[in-house]
């Protein structure tokens, strides 16, 4: 393991769910968290809970007080925050400036680099609650990292201090990296929530308990085997089952129909590509899906042959 870097005075700008937790983890690793900026009541509560005794200050004061500045603000705010702090002189030569955005790489930190700061992109591939529950979850967490060659050892040390492991992402692949995570995690939440709505409409009194063993097994199988883990009516070519699904969703859970159709189309394409579904069956299922999509557009519910 890379030797830990000792003695950083860390300031965090944006004490949201990610920032407060990472600052607390750095503190537990032996670094000193000297100041934190957070405007909302929720951020102040996180600072009190996770960083007791740490001064709450303005972003410029946080930057001036630290030799490692952790920027954990929303993606769309990051460029402006870096520019303002750099132009004001709060960021200085030799300082380490780290952001945790998945989408952005080093380019967004260019104003800091121009004044002589060392810049690092370090995104934790994890979802956060903003509480101490997150701290043990950092163990083994992958961090999407981008840094200059001269800063790779430092970056590896910082990730190690958090208990994680680095995945090096080229500057021009940062958005693609983030899209993969968002598609897998954020859209999964939407998918599961809609599945629970459908089960509730079917009469399940605890849809989460109904889904949990199935989803746990499906996720593990998908991560281990990819498309080979696919099961269900589309892979089997059960045209009438798919037609019945669509009909009942129209009648009982219409808000879930667009995503069902989108995922059914994607599943159909993958099943055909890997040779598990005969083209004649795929064509029949495709007609059902296309008819349902036409019904959504026109307001009609006809999913017959």
PyMOL commands that set and color helices and strands:
alter all, ss='L'
color gray80, all
select helices_A, chain A and resi 17-28+41-50+59-65+75-87+107-114+133-137+149-161+171-201+207-229+233-236+239-252+254-273+279-298
alter helices_A, ss='H'
color red, helices_A
select strands_A, chain A and resi 9-13+32-37+55-56+68-71+96-99+118-124+142-147+165-168
alter strands_A, ss='S'
color yellow, strands_A
deselect
rebuild
show_as cartoon
